[in-house]
Amino acid sequence: MNLFINGQATILPENSSIDDVLKHIGQLQTGGIAVAVNDMVVPKSQWSTSQIADGDKLLIIKASQGG
């Protein structure tokens, strides 16, 4: 299926979850990460069960400190 991760077109297998997407992009550390699917923030507790659909737009934000 085709989807967009932070504006970049990406192809992933059908029935992928948010956890699968994070593994696909190499984001193994999930502390300080927020994920929105089609402009709706998904709670971390739902990442393993939230299925991504063809054409979805994901925004993955990583918190950082400093100024």
PDB file of N, CA, C and O in Angstrom, chain B, residues numbered from 101:
ATOM      1  N   MET B 101       0.842  -1.176   0.000  1.00  0.00           N
ATOM      2  CA  MET B 101       0.000   0.000   0.000  1.00  0.00           C
ATOM      3  C   MET B 101       0.887   1.238   0.000  1.00  0.00           C
ATOM      4  O   MET B 101       2.022   1.200   0.473  1.00  0.00           O
ATOM      5  N   ASN B 102       0.364   2.323  -0.528  1.00  0.00           N
ATOM      6  CA  ASN B 102       1.084   3.588  -0.601  1.00  0.00           C
ATOM      7  C   ASN B 102       0.629   4.501   0.529  1.00  0.00           C
ATOM      8  O   ASN B 102      -0.566   4.624   0.798  1.00  0.00           O
ATOM      9  N   LEU B 103       1.588   5.137   1.183  1.00  0.00           N
ATOM     10  CA  LEU B 103       1.264   6.125   2.205  1.00  0.00           C
ATOM     11  C   LEU B 103       2.358   7.172   2.233  1.00  0.00           C
ATOM     12  O   LEU B 103       3.379   7.048   1.557  1.00  0.00           O
ATOM     13  N   PHE B 104       2.130   8.192   3.018  1.00  0.00           N
ATOM     14  CA  PHE B 104       3.087   9.292   3.125  1.00  0.00           C
ATOM     15  C   PHE B 104       3.539   9.402   4.575  1.00  0.00           C
ATOM     16  O   PHE B 104       2.719   9.484   5.489  1.00  0.00           O
ATOM     17  N   ILE B 105       4.851   9.404   4.774  1.00  0.00           N
ATOM     18  CA  ILE B 105       5.425   9.563   6.097  1.00  0.00           C
ATOM     19  C   ILE B 105       6.200  10.873   6.089  1.00  0.00           C
ATOM     20  O   ILE B 105       7.206  11.007   5.392  1.00  0.00           O
ATOM     21  N   ASN B 106       5.728  11.831   6.864  1.00  0.00           N
ATOM     22  CA  ASN B 106       6.339  13.164   6.902  1.00  0.00           C
ATOM     23  C   ASN B 106       6.528  13.720   5.491  1.00  0.00           C
ATOM     24  O   ASN B 106       7.556  14.318   5.174  1.00  0.00           O
ATOM     25  N   GLY B 107       5.514  13.510   4.655  1.00  0.00           N
ATOM     26  CA  GLY B 107       5.509  14.054   3.306  1.00  0.00           C
ATOM     27  C   GLY B 107       6.212  13.206   2.259  1.00  0.00           C
ATOM     28  O   GLY B 107       6.156  13.533   1.073  1.00  0.00           O
ATOM     29  N   GLN B 108       6.873  12.123   2.663  1.00  0.00           N
ATOM     30  CA  GLN B 108       7.588  11.262   1.728  1.00  0.00           C
ATOM     31  C   GLN B 108       6.735  10.055   1.365  1.00  0.00           C
ATOM     32  O   GLN B 108       6.223   9.366   2.247  1.00  0.00           O
ATOM     33  N   ALA B 109       6.582   9.800   0.084  1.00  0.00           N
ATOM     34  CA  ALA B 109       5.836   8.628  -0.371  1.00  0.00           C
ATOM     35  C   ALA B 109       6.582   7.366   0.038  1.00  0.00           C
ATOM     36  O   ALA B 109       7.798   7.269  -0.128  1.00  0.00           O
ATOM     37  N   THR B 110       5.842   6.405   0.572  1.00  0.00           N
ATOM     38  CA  THR B 110       6.413   5.161   1.067  1.00  0.00           C
ATOM     39  C   THR B 110       5.477   4.009   0.723  1.00  0.00           C
ATOM     40  O   THR B 110       4.258   4.178   0.688  1.00  0.00           O
ATOM     41  N   ILE B 111       6.049   2.851   0.472  1.00  0.00           N
ATOM     42  CA  ILE B 111       5.252   1.655   0.214  1.00  0.00           C
ATOM     43  C   ILE B 111       5.481   0.677   1.360  1.00  0.00           C
ATOM     44  O   ILE B 111       6.620   0.362   1.704  1.00  0.00           O
ATOM     45  N   LEU B 112       4.392   0.205   1.944  1.00  0.00           N
ATOM     46  CA  LEU B 112       4.439  -0.773   3.027  1.00  0.00           C
ATOM     47  C   LEU B 112       3.448  -1.890   2.732  1.00  0.00           C
ATOM     48  O   LEU B 112       2.517  -1.702   1.948  1.00  0.00           O
ATOM     49  N   PRO B 113       3.638  -3.049   3.352  1.00  0.00           N
ATOM     50  CA  PRO B 113       2.679  -4.144   3.156  1.00  0.00           C
ATOM     51  C   PRO B 113       1.297  -3.795   3.710  1.00  0.00           C
ATOM     52  O   PRO B 113       1.171  -2.979   4.623  1.00  0.00           O
ATOM     53  N   GLU B 114       0.271  -4.419   3.151  1.00  0.00           N
ATOM     54  CA  GLU B 114      -1.086  -4.262   3.671  1.00  0.00           C
ATOM     55  C   GLU B 114      -1.109  -4.696   5.133  1.00  0.00           C
ATOM     56  O   GLU B 114      -0.265  -5.479   5.566  1.00  0.00           O
ATOM     57  N   ASN B 115      -2.072  -4.188   5.887  1.00  0.00           N
ATOM     58  CA  ASN B 115      -2.264  -4.533   7.301  1.00  0.00           C
ATOM     59  C   ASN B 115      -1.112  -4.114   8.194  1.00  0.00           C
ATOM     60  O   ASN B 115      -0.887  -4.732   9.235  1.00  0.00           O
ATOM     61  N   SER B 116      -0.374  -3.073   7.811  1.00  0.00           N
ATOM     62  CA  SER B 116       0.708  -2.574   8.656  1.00  0.00           C
ATOM     63  C   SER B 116       0.126  -1.717   9.773  1.00  0.00           C
ATOM     64  O   SER B 116      -0.871  -1.019   9.591  1.00  0.00           O
ATOM     65  N   SER B 117       0.771  -1.788  10.928  1.00  0.00           N
ATOM     66  CA  SER B 117       0.372  -0.968  12.071  1.00  0.00           C
ATOM     67  C   SER B 117       1.338   0.212  12.190  1.00  0.00           C
ATOM     68  O   SER B 117       2.324   0.292  11.458  1.00  0.00           O
ATOM     69  N   ILE B 118       1.052   1.103  13.097  1.00  0.00           N
ATOM     70  CA  ILE B 118       1.977   2.219  13.339  1.00  0.00           C
ATOM     71  C   ILE B 118       3.321   1.675  13.814  1.00  0.00           C
ATOM     72  O   ILE B 118       4.366   2.178  13.403  1.00  0.00           O
ATOM     73  N   ASP B 119       3.312   0.652  14.676  1.00  0.00           N
ATOM     74  CA  ASP B 119       4.567   0.024  15.101  1.00  0.00           C
ATOM     75  C   ASP B 119       5.361  -0.480  13.900  1.00  0.00           C
ATOM     76  O   ASP B 119       6.581  -0.325  13.855  1.00  0.00           O
ATOM     77  N   ASP B 120       4.678  -1.079  12.929  1.00  0.00           N
ATOM     78  CA  ASP B 120       5.350  -1.566  11.723  1.00  0.00           C
ATOM     79  C   ASP B 120       5.982  -0.418  10.943  1.00  0.00           C
ATOM     80  O   ASP B 120       7.087  -0.552  10.417  1.00  0.00           O
ATOM     81  N   VAL B 121       5.286   0.698  10.870  1.00  0.00           N
ATOM     82  CA  VAL B 121       5.810   1.871  10.166  1.00  0.00           C
ATOM     83  C   VAL B 121       7.078   2.367  10.854  1.00  0.00           C
ATOM     84  O   VAL B 121       8.073   2.657  10.190  1.00  0.00           O
ATOM     85  N   LEU B 122       7.045   2.464  12.175  1.00  0.00           N
ATOM     86  CA  LEU B 122       8.217   2.935  12.914  1.00  0.00           C
ATOM     87  C   LEU B 122       9.408   1.999  12.710  1.00  0.00           C
ATOM     88  O   LEU B 122      10.538   2.462  12.560  1.00  0.00           O
ATOM     89  N   LYS B 123       9.165   0.693  12.704  1.00  0.00           N
ATOM     90  CA  LYS B 123      10.245  -0.266  12.444  1.00  0.00           C
ATOM     91  C   LYS B 123      10.775  -0.087  11.021  1.00  0.00           C
ATOM     92  O   LYS B 123      11.983  -0.148  10.794  1.00  0.00           O
ATOM     93  N   HIS B 124       9.875   0.134  10.071  1.00  0.00           N
ATOM     94  CA  HIS B 124      10.265   0.307   8.669  1.00  0.00           C
ATOM     95  C   HIS B 124      11.218   1.490   8.485  1.00  0.00           C
ATOM     96  O   HIS B 124      12.155   1.418   7.690  1.00  0.00           O
ATOM     97  N   ILE B 125      10.980   2.565   9.212  1.00  0.00           N
ATOM     98  CA  ILE B 125      11.843   3.749   9.067  1.00  0.00           C
ATOM     99  C   ILE B 125      13.028   3.720  10.022  1.00  0.00           C
ATOM    100  O   ILE B 125      13.820   4.662  10.058  1.00  0.00           O
ATOM    101  N   GLY B 126      13.154   2.644  10.798  1.00  0.00           N
ATOM    102  CA  GLY B 126      14.305   2.512  11.695  1.00  0.00           C
ATOM    103  C   GLY B 126      14.160   3.252  13.007  1.00  0.00           C
ATOM    104  O   GLY B 126      15.153   3.481  13.697  1.00  0.00           O
ATOM    105  N   GLN B 127      12.956   3.626  13.364  1.00  0.00           N
ATOM    106  CA  GLN B 127      12.713   4.339  14.617  1.00  0.00           C
ATOM    107  C   GLN B 127      12.384   3.315  15.708  1.00  0.00           C
ATOM    108  O   GLN B 127      11.218   3.074  16.020  1.00  0.00           O
ATOM    109  N   LEU B 128      13.436   2.716  16.281  1.00  0.00           N
ATOM    110  CA  LEU B 128      13.236   1.659  17.265  1.00  0.00           C
ATOM    111  C   LEU B 128      13.008   2.216  18.669  1.00  0.00           C
ATOM    112  O   LEU B 128      12.330   1.587  19.481  1.00  0.00           O
ATOM    113  N   GLN B 129      13.561   3.375  18.956  1.00  0.00           N
ATOM    114  CA  GLN B 129      13.336   4.025  20.247  1.00  0.00           C
ATOM    115  C   GLN B 129      12.072   4.871  20.129  1.00  0.00           C
ATOM    116  O   GLN B 129      12.012   5.785  19.306  1.00  0.00           O
ATOM    117  N   THR B 130      11.069   4.574  20.944  1.00  0.00           N
ATOM    118  CA  THR B 130       9.798   5.281  20.800  1.00  0.00           C
ATOM    119  C   THR B 130       9.563   6.322  21.883  1.00  0.00           C
ATOM    120  O   THR B 130       8.516   6.969  21.895  1.00  0.00           O
ATOM    121  N   GLY B 131      10.503   6.494  22.780  1.00  0.00           N
ATOM    122  CA  GLY B 131      10.364   7.539  23.786  1.00  0.00           C
ATOM    123  C   GLY B 131      10.426   8.912  23.133  1.00  0.00           C
ATOM    124  O   GLY B 131      11.290   9.157  22.291  1.00  0.00           O
ATOM    125  N   GLY B 132       9.525   9.804  23.509  1.00  0.00           N
ATOM    126  CA  GLY B 132       9.510  11.153  22.959  1.00  0.00           C
ATOM    127  C   GLY B 132       8.998  11.245  21.538  1.00  0.00           C
ATOM    128  O   GLY B 132       9.234  12.242  20.856  1.00  0.00           O
ATOM    129  N   ILE B 133       8.297  10.212  21.083  1.00  0.00           N
ATOM    130  CA  ILE B 133       7.753  10.190  19.722  1.00  0.00           C
ATOM    131  C   ILE B 133       6.247  10.414  19.779  1.00  0.00           C
ATOM    132  O   ILE B 133       5.563   9.876  20.650  1.00  0.00           O
ATOM    133  N   ALA B 134       5.740  11.208  18.850  1.00  0.00           N
ATOM    134  CA  ALA B 134       4.292  11.381  18.677  1.00  0.00           C
ATOM    135  C   ALA B 134       3.963  11.042  17.231  1.00  0.00           C
ATOM    136  O   ALA B 134       4.729  11.355  16.320  1.00  0.00           O
ATOM    137  N   VAL B 135       2.809  10.397  17.029  1.00  0.00           N
ATOM    138  CA  VAL B 135       2.400   9.992  15.686  1.00  0.00           C
ATOM    139  C   VAL B 135       0.972  10.464  15.436  1.00  0.00           C
ATOM    140  O   VAL B 135       0.081  10.250  16.258  1.00  0.00           O
ATOM    141  N   ALA B 136       0.770  11.107  14.292  1.00  0.00           N
ATOM    142  CA  ALA B 136      -0.573  11.494  13.851  1.00  0.00           C
ATOM    143  C   ALA B 136      -0.841  10.808  12.521  1.00  0.00           C
ATOM    144  O   ALA B 136       0.026  10.756  11.647  1.00  0.00           O
ATOM    145  N   VAL B 137      -2.042  10.287  12.380  1.00  0.00           N
ATOM    146  CA  VAL B 137      -2.479   9.671  11.131  1.00  0.00           C
ATOM    147  C   VAL B 137      -3.627  10.513  10.599  1.00  0.00           C
ATOM    148  O   VAL B 137      -4.665  10.650  11.246  1.00  0.00           O
ATOM    149  N   ASN B 138      -3.429  11.074   9.413  1.00  0.00           N
ATOM    150  CA  ASN B 138      -4.444  11.950   8.811  1.00  0.00           C
ATOM    151  C   ASN B 138      -4.874  13.051   9.781  1.00  0.00           C
ATOM    152  O   ASN B 138      -6.064  13.312   9.960  1.00  0.00           O
ATOM    153  N   ASP B 139      -3.888  13.684  10.399  1.00  0.00           N
ATOM    154  CA  ASP B 139      -4.069  14.829  11.301  1.00  0.00           C
ATOM    155  C   ASP B 139      -4.723  14.491  12.642  1.00  0.00           C
ATOM    156  O   ASP B 139      -5.153  15.393  13.360  1.00  0.00           O
ATOM    157  N   MET B 140      -4.802  13.209  12.986  1.00  0.00           N
ATOM    158  CA  MET B 140      -5.346  12.785  14.280  1.00  0.00           C
ATOM    159  C   MET B 140      -4.243  12.085  15.062  1.00  0.00           C
ATOM    160  O   MET B 140      -3.711  11.070  14.612  1.00  0.00           O
ATOM    161  N   VAL B 141      -3.894  12.622  16.238  1.00  0.00           N
ATOM    162  CA  VAL B 141      -2.865  12.005  17.067  1.00  0.00           C
ATOM    163  C   VAL B 141      -3.363  10.649  17.566  1.00  0.00           C
ATOM    164  O   VAL B 141      -4.498  10.518  18.023  1.00  0.00           O
ATOM    165  N   VAL B 142      -2.493   9.651  17.468  1.00  0.00           N
ATOM    166  CA  VAL B 142      -2.834   8.298  17.926  1.00  0.00           C
ATOM    167  C   VAL B 142      -2.058   8.036  19.220  1.00  0.00           C
ATOM    168  O   VAL B 142      -0.831   8.141  19.233  1.00  0.00           O
ATOM    169  N   PRO B 143      -2.756   7.699  20.302  1.00  0.00           N
ATOM    170  CA  PRO B 143      -2.051   7.398  21.558  1.00  0.00           C
ATOM    171  C   PRO B 143      -1.089   6.228  21.392  1.00  0.00           C
ATOM    172  O   PRO B 143      -1.373   5.267  20.677  1.00  0.00           O
ATOM    173  N   LYS B 144       0.040   6.326  22.059  1.00  0.00           N
ATOM    174  CA  LYS B 144       1.070   5.290  21.967  1.00  0.00           C
ATOM    175  C   LYS B 144       0.514   3.906  22.312  1.00  0.00           C
ATOM    176  O   LYS B 144       0.958   2.904  21.752  1.00  0.00           O
ATOM    177  N   SER B 145      -0.440   3.846  23.217  1.00  0.00           N
ATOM    178  CA  SER B 145      -1.020   2.563  23.627  1.00  0.00           C
ATOM    179  C   SER B 145      -1.770   1.874  22.485  1.00  0.00           C
ATOM    180  O   SER B 145      -2.079   0.686  22.577  1.00  0.00           O
ATOM    181  N   GLN B 146      -2.065   2.613  21.406  1.00  0.00           N
ATOM    182  CA  GLN B 146      -2.808   2.056  20.275  1.00  0.00           C
ATOM    183  C   GLN B 146      -1.942   1.804  19.041  1.00  0.00           C
ATOM    184  O   GLN B 146      -2.456   1.357  18.015  1.00  0.00           O
ATOM    185  N   TRP B 147      -0.647   2.079  19.119  1.00  0.00           N
ATOM    186  CA  TRP B 147       0.216   1.949  17.952  1.00  0.00           C
ATOM    187  C   TRP B 147       0.268   0.531  17.404  1.00  0.00           C
ATOM    188  O   TRP B 147       0.328   0.347  16.188  1.00  0.00           O
ATOM    189  N   SER B 148       0.246  -0.465  18.265  1.00  0.00           N
ATOM    190  CA  SER B 148       0.370  -1.840  17.774  1.00  0.00           C
ATOM    191  C   SER B 148      -0.927  -2.346  17.141  1.00  0.00           C
ATOM    192  O   SER B 148      -0.909  -3.312  16.379  1.00  0.00           O
ATOM    193  N   THR B 149      -2.044  -1.700  17.453  1.00  0.00           N
ATOM    194  CA  THR B 149      -3.333  -2.149  16.927  1.00  0.00           C
ATOM    195  C   THR B 149      -3.919  -1.206  15.882  1.00  0.00           C
ATOM    196  O   THR B 149      -4.910  -1.552  15.238  1.00  0.00           O
ATOM    197  N   SER B 150      -3.338  -0.035  15.700  1.00  0.00           N
ATOM    198  CA  SER B 150      -3.848   0.923  14.715  1.00  0.00           C
ATOM    199  C   SER B 150      -3.337   0.559  13.327  1.00  0.00           C
ATOM    200  O   SER B 150      -2.146   0.674  13.039  1.00  0.00           O
ATOM    201  N   GLN B 151      -4.257   0.118  12.470  1.00  0.00           N
ATOM    202  CA  GLN B 151      -3.898  -0.276  11.113  1.00  0.00           C
ATOM    203  C   GLN B 151      -3.837   0.951  10.206  1.00  0.00           C
ATOM    204  O   GLN B 151      -4.671   1.852  10.295  1.00  0.00           O
ATOM    205  N   ILE B 152      -2.845   0.964   9.343  1.00  0.00           N
ATOM    206  CA  ILE B 152      -2.662   2.033   8.373  1.00  0.00           C
ATOM    207  C   ILE B 152      -3.355   1.620   7.077  1.00  0.00           C
ATOM    208  O   ILE B 152      -3.276   0.461   6.667  1.00  0.00           O
ATOM    209  N   ALA B 153      -4.026   2.561   6.441  1.00  0.00           N
ATOM    210  CA  ALA B 153      -4.736   2.279   5.189  1.00  0.00           C
ATOM    211  C   ALA B 153      -4.019   2.939   4.012  1.00  0.00           C
ATOM    212  O   ALA B 153      -3.268   3.899   4.182  1.00  0.00           O
ATOM    213  N   ASP B 154      -4.264   2.408   2.829  1.00  0.00           N
ATOM    214  CA  ASP B 154      -3.683   2.955   1.613  1.00  0.00           C
ATOM    215  C   ASP B 154      -4.013   4.440   1.507  1.00  0.00           C
ATOM    216  O   ASP B 154      -5.170   4.836   1.648  1.00  0.00           O
ATOM    217  N   GLY B 155      -3.000   5.255   1.258  1.00  0.00           N
ATOM    218  CA  GLY B 155      -3.190   6.691   1.090  1.00  0.00           C
ATOM    219  C   GLY B 155      -3.101   7.505   2.377  1.00  0.00           C
ATOM    220  O   GLY B 155      -3.173   8.733   2.333  1.00  0.00           O
ATOM    221  N   ASP B 156      -2.945   6.836   3.531  1.00  0.00           N
ATOM    222  CA  ASP B 156      -2.855   7.566   4.794  1.00  0.00           C
ATOM    223  C   ASP B 156      -1.631   8.474   4.815  1.00  0.00           C
ATOM    224  O   ASP B 156      -0.625   8.219   4.153  1.00  0.00           O
ATOM    225  N   LYS B 157      -1.753   9.539   5.598  1.00  0.00           N
ATOM    226  CA  LYS B 157      -0.647  10.485   5.779  1.00  0.00           C
ATOM    227  C   LYS B 157      -0.250  10.453   7.251  1.00  0.00           C
ATOM    228  O   LYS B 157      -1.048  10.774   8.131  1.00  0.00           O
ATOM    229  N   LEU B 158       1.003  10.058   7.502  1.00  0.00           N
ATOM    230  CA  LEU B 158       1.498   9.977   8.860  1.00  0.00           C
ATOM    231  C   LEU B 158       2.473  11.121   9.112  1.00  0.00           C
ATOM    232  O   LEU B 158       3.299  11.457   8.263  1.00  0.00           O
ATOM    233  N   LEU B 159       2.359  11.702  10.283  1.00  0.00           N
ATOM    234  CA  LEU B 159       3.307  12.697  10.745  1.00  0.00           C
ATOM    235  C   LEU B 159       3.952  12.138  11.997  1.00  0.00           C
ATOM    236  O   LEU B 159       3.273  11.867  12.988  1.00  0.00           O
ATOM    237  N   ILE B 160       5.258  11.966  11.951  1.00  0.00           N
ATOM    238  CA  ILE B 160       6.008  11.417  13.087  1.00  0.00           C
ATOM    239  C   ILE B 160       6.918  12.526  13.590  1.00  0.00           C
ATOM    240  O   ILE B 160       7.751  13.055  12.853  1.00  0.00           O
ATOM    241  N   ILE B 161       6.741  12.865  14.861  1.00  0.00           N
ATOM    242  CA  ILE B 161       7.498  13.957  15.471  1.00  0.00           C
ATOM    243  C   ILE B 161       8.303  13.418  16.636  1.00  0.00           C
ATOM    244  O   ILE B 161       7.786  12.678  17.473  1.00  0.00           O
ATOM    245  N   LYS B 162       9.564  13.791  16.686  1.00  0.00           N
ATOM    246  CA  LYS B 162      10.434  13.399  17.782  1.00  0.00           C
ATOM    247  C   LYS B 162      10.808  14.627  18.597  1.00  0.00           C
ATOM    248  O   LYS B 162      11.340  15.605  18.071  1.00  0.00           O
ATOM    249  N   ALA B 163      10.522  14.558  19.881  1.00  0.00           N
ATOM    250  CA  ALA B 163      10.868  15.668  20.773  1.00  0.00           C
ATOM    251  C   ALA B 163      12.377  15.731  20.949  1.00  0.00           C
ATOM    252  O   ALA B 163      13.053  14.702  20.980  1.00  0.00           O
ATOM    253  N   SER B 164      12.893  16.935  21.062  1.00  0.00           N
ATOM    254  CA  SER B 164      14.320  17.112  21.344  1.00  0.00           C
ATOM    255  C   SER B 164      14.465  18.264  22.313  1.00  0.00           C
ATOM    256  O   SER B 164      13.590  19.123  22.427  1.00  0.00           O
ATOM    257  N   GLN B 165      15.577  18.265  23.000  1.00  0.00           N
ATOM    258  CA  GLN B 165      15.796  19.328  23.960  1.00  0.00           C
ATOM    259  C   GLN B 165      16.909  20.234  23.471  1.00  0.00           C
ATOM    260  O   GLN B 165      17.679  19.878  22.578  1.00  0.00           O
ATOM    261  N   GLY B 166      16.975  21.366  24.049  1.00  0.00           N
ATOM    262  CA  GLY B 166      18.010  22.306  23.661  1.00  0.00           C
ATOM    263  C   GLY B 166      17.391  23.544  23.031  1.00  0.00           C
ATOM    264  O   GLY B 166      16.173  23.622  22.870  1.00  0.00           O
ATOM    265  N   GLY B 167      18.193  24.467  22.692  1.00  0.00           N
ATOM    266  CA  GLY B 167      17.644  25.689  22.151  1.00  0.00           C
ATOM    267  C   GLY B 167      18.380  26.160  21.025  1.00  0.00           C
ATOM    268  O   GLY B 167      18.036  27.193  20.451  1.00  0.00           O
TER     269      GLY B 167
END
